[in-house]
Amino acid sequence: MAASLYPPSSREPAEKRRALAPDIENAFQAFSQKVFADSALSKKTKRWKRREWQSNLKRGSGDGD
């Protein structure tokens, strides 16, 4: 099997991102809370978005918080 295209997942990139740009992180978290609030999006769209987010976590593009 070929080597993974993405590096192994770790918390370090997310922690560094938070330290360097806390306002952007806070804005993203606030946006996420609104998007996933009841009736903000259809259940189908939320389900798709969660799967995409989980897929990104597996590839190391997020930290799971």
C-alpha positions as CSV (number, residue, x, y, z in Angstrom):
1,M,0.0,0.0,0.0
2,A,1.2,3.5,-0.8
3,A,2.2,5.9,1.9
4,S,-0.5,8.2,3.2
5,L,-0.9,11.6,1.4
6,Y,-1.6,13.3,4.7
7,P,0.7,13.4,7.8
8,P,-0.5,11.6,11.0
9,S,-3.0,13.5,13.0
10,S,-1.8,15.5,16.1
11,R,-3.0,18.3,18.3
12,E,0.1,20.5,17.6
13,P,-1.1,22.2,14.4
14,A,-4.4,23.1,16.0
15,E,-2.8,24.4,19.2
16,K,-0.4,26.5,17.1
17,R,-3.3,27.8,15.0
18,R,-5.2,28.8,18.1
19,A,-2.1,30.5,19.6
20,L,-1.4,32.5,16.4
21,A,-5.0,33.4,15.5
22,P,-7.3,33.2,18.4
23,D,-9.9,35.6,16.9
24,I,-10.2,33.4,13.8
25,E,-10.6,30.3,15.9
26,N,-13.3,31.9,18.1
27,A,-15.2,33.1,15.0
28,F,-15.0,29.6,13.5
29,Q,-16.3,28.1,16.7
30,A,-19.2,30.6,16.9
31,F,-20.1,29.9,13.3
32,S,-20.1,26.2,13.9
33,Q,-22.4,26.6,16.9
34,K,-24.9,28.6,14.8
35,V,-24.7,26.2,11.8
36,F,-25.4,23.2,14.0
37,A,-28.1,24.8,16.0
38,D,-31.6,23.4,15.7
39,S,-33.3,24.4,12.5
40,A,-30.3,26.2,11.1
41,L,-29.7,23.6,8.4
42,S,-31.6,20.5,7.3
43,K,-30.8,17.2,9.0
44,K,-29.4,15.9,5.7
45,T,-27.0,18.8,5.3
46,K,-25.8,18.5,9.0
47,R,-25.2,14.8,8.5
48,W,-23.2,15.5,5.4
49,K,-21.2,18.2,7.1
50,R,-20.4,16.0,10.1
51,R,-19.2,13.2,7.8
52,E,-16.9,15.7,6.0
53,W,-15.6,17.0,9.3
54,Q,-14.9,13.5,10.6
55,S,-13.2,12.6,7.4
56,N,-10.9,15.7,7.8
57,L,-10.1,14.6,11.3
58,K,-9.0,11.2,10.1
59,R,-6.7,12.9,7.6
60,G,-5.3,15.2,10.2
61,S,-6.9,18.4,9.1
62,G,-8.6,19.1,12.5
63,D,-8.3,18.3,16.1
64,G,-11.7,17.1,17.2
65,D,-12.6,19.9,19.5
